[in-house]
C-alpha cells in the first residue's frame, strides 16, 4: 500500500509541464489580504512580484493528486518561494520542479491521518528529489498568523536555498560572501545553546541541527523582524546581510494600529491581544 501511494505521488509529479500563466486581477487582492510582505510593496514592486510569481508557476508544478489545487494555493506556494530571494531577481530554484500539497500534516511516508502524521513540510529525497511536500492548511496558517514566528512555506524554501550549494547544512553559499564580526557557526552554536537552556524565544525546533536552525531563524526574520532585531541583533544583522533585506523596515510599513483587529486571528483588538508582545 505504501509503495503504491509513493509511486502515485511520484507519477503525479512527473506529469506535463505547467501551463502558461496569465495574471488575474483578483490575485492581487488575495495577496494583499493574506501576505504582509506583498502588502508593504510599492505599486512598481508589486508588479515585479506578479511577474516573478508567473515565472515561478511556469517552471514549477503545484499538484495535490485527487484534490483540486486552487489559484490561491499556487499563489501562496509562489509567495513562499519569492519572499526569501526577493533581493535576487535572477534566482531560480534549479533544485525544485514540483510541489505536492497534502490535505493535512503527514508522516515520513507521506501518509496523513496516522498517529505519527505531524510533518507539515518536507524537501523530498530519493524518488522525490527535486520535489517539495507541504500540508495545505499549514501553508495557509503560516501566512494568516504573522505573530508565531512560523511559516512552513518559507521554512521549506529556505532549506532549498541552503541546498543550492549541494548540502543542507545551515550554511548557504551566500554566507561565505560576508565577513561577520562573529563567525556564523559560533553564532549558531550560542543561539542553539540558549534554546536548549530554555533561555530563548526562538522556536525549539531550531535546536534540532544547523539546517533547522537556519530555517527556523529565517521564519522568525520574515515574520517578526522587529522582535528578532531587538532580541537577537547579531542574528538579525547576519540574516539581513544574507537576504539583503531589512525586514524590520518593511514591518514598519505593515504595523497594526491598536484598535484594529489583531492579525493573529483571535477576534480581539490588537491592543488587547498581541500588541504587548510586539513592543
N, C-alpha and C positions, 0 to 999 in steps of 0.2 A: 504493500500500500504506500509506504513511504517513498520507495523508488519511483513509483508511478506518479506521485504528487510532485516530486522534484523534477522528473522528466517532463511533466506537463508545464511547469513554470519555465523550464529551460526552452521548451518548444515555443511557448508564447513569446518569450523574449527574443527569439531568433526569427521572428516574423518579418514582414515587409518593412522597409524604412519609413520614417514618419512622413506624413503628407505635408504639402506646403501650408504654411500658417499665415492667415490674414488677421490683423489686429481688429478686434471688435470694441466699440466704444464702452460697452458695459464692463469690459475687463478693467478699464481704468478705474471705474467706480468701485469695483470689488477690491482692487489692490489698495486704493485709498482708504477703504474701510478696514481692511484686515492687516495691512503691512505698514508698521510705523516708519520703517526706513524709506519706503516709497513715498509716503505722505509728506515727508520732510524735504523731498527733492524739489528743485525748481522745475518750471514747465519744460525747459530745454532738457534737463537731466531725466525727467520722466519720459520724454520722447526717446532718449537714448536707452533707458531701461526697457521700454517697449521693444525696441529693435533687438536688444540683447536677449530678451525672452523669446522672441521669434527665432533668432539664430539657435538658441539652446533647444527649443522644441523641434526645430527642423533637423537636428542632429542627434537627438536623444528621445527614444520612445518611452512613453509612460503607459504602463499596462496594469490591468487588475484581473486578468483571467475572465471568469464568468461574471464579474462585477463591472458595472459601467464606470468608465473614467470620465469625469466631468471636466469642463474647461477650468473650473475653479481648482480642481486637483492639480492640473497641469501648471496653472499659474503659481501655486504655492510651491510646487517642486522647483520650478524655474527660479522663483524668487530666492529660495533656499540656496540655489547654486550661485546666483549672481551677487548677492549681498557680500559674501566674504571676499570676492575678487572684483568688487566694484572699481577699485583703483587700477585694475589691469584689464583694459578693454579688449586686449587680444588674447586673453586667457581662454583656453579651450580644455575641457575635461576629456583629454585623449584616453584616459583610463576608464571611461564610462560610456556605455552605449544604450543602456535602458534602465528604467526604474520600474519596480513592481510594487504596487500598493496592495496591502492585505487589509481586511476589514477590522482587524484588531491586533493587539500585541501577539507575538508568536514566539516559538522556541527555536533552538538551533537548527531544527529540521524544517523550519518554516510552517509548522503546524500551529494553528490558533485554536483557542478553546480548550487547551490542555493545562494541567496543573502547573507546568513549568513554562507556560506561554507568557513571558514577561519582557521580551525583547521588543523595542519599539523601532529600531533601525539597525541595519547591518549592511556593510560593504561585502559583496559576495566574493567567494574564493572558489577554486576548482572549476566545476562546470558553470558556476555562477560568476566567474571572474568577469570584471567589466560591468557588473550589474549592481544595482543598489535596491535594497528591500526596505520599505517603510510601512509602518502602521498608519493607515489613513487618518483615523481620529486623532492620533498623537501628532501627526503633521499639522493638522488644524489647530490643536491645542497649543502647539509651540508658538503660533502667531497670535492667538487670541488671549493668551496670558503672557503679557510682556513684563511681568514682575517676578517670575520664578527663576530667572536665570537659566532657563531650559528651553531649547528649541531643537527637536530631534532632526529636522531637516538640515539646519545649519551644522549641527554636530556631525552628521554623516558626510556632508560635503567637505567639511574641514579635514576629515580623515582622507578623502580623495586628494585634497591639496597636499596633505602630509605625504601621501604615497606617490606624488608626482616625481620624486627623485628615486623611486624604486623601493623605498622602505617606509613602513608605517611605524615610525619611532618617536614621534613627538618632536622632531627636529627637521622641519621643512627646509628645503634648499635655500629659500629666501633668507632665512635667519643668518646664513653664512655671509650675506652681503652687508651685515651691520656689525659694528663693534659696540657691544653693550658694556656699560660700566661694570656690570656683574654678568659673568658668563651665563648663558641660558640654562644649562643643566644645573648649575649651582642654584639659580633662582627657582627652578622647578623643584629641586630637592627640598629646599627650605619651605616652599609652599605646600608640598605634599606632606612634609613632617607636621606642619601646622594643621592640616586636615586630619591626619591620624590622631593628633593630640586633642582634637576637638576644639581647636583654637582658630577656626577659620569659617567664613561664611561661603566658601567655595564648596560646591556640591561634593559629597563624599565620594561619588563615583570617580572623581578626578584623581583619587589616590590609587586607582587600580594599576596604572602604569603610565609611562611618559606620554604615550599616544593619547590615552584617555584624558590625561591632564590637559594636554594641548587643546583637545576638542571641547572639554568642559569649560576651560578658561575662555575659549573663543565664544562659546554661547553667552557667557557672562559679559564679555566685551561688547557684543552686539545687542544684548537685551538690557543690561543695566550698566552702561558705560560710566555714568557719573558716580555711581556707587563703587564700581571697580577702581576708578581713578582715586577716590577718596580712601578706600580700604587697602588697596594694593597698588600704589602709584608706580612702582618699578615694573610690575607685571603689565599694568595698563600701558606704560611707555613702550615696553617691548612689543606688545601686540599692536599698538598704534603704528610703530615703525614697520612691523611686518606687513600689516594690511594696508599701510599708507592711508589710514583713515583716522580722523579724530571723532570717534563715535560720541564722545561726551558733548561736543559742539552740536552734533546732529540732534542729540537728545534734548538740547535746549530749545530746539525748534518744534519738538513734539511734546513739550511739557503739558501736563494736565492741570487745569485750573481747579481750585479747591472745591468748588460747588458742582463740578461736573461729575458724571457717573464714573466710578473707578474703573480703569482699564482692565482690572483683574476679572471683571465679570461678576462681582459679588452682588451687584444691585445697589450697593451703598454709595453715598457720595464719597468722592476721592478723599476729602478731609477727614472722613470718619473711618477710612479703611487703610489704604496703603501710603497715604501722604507722609506719615511719620517715618516710614521705612525709607523714603526717598530723600530725607533731609541729610 
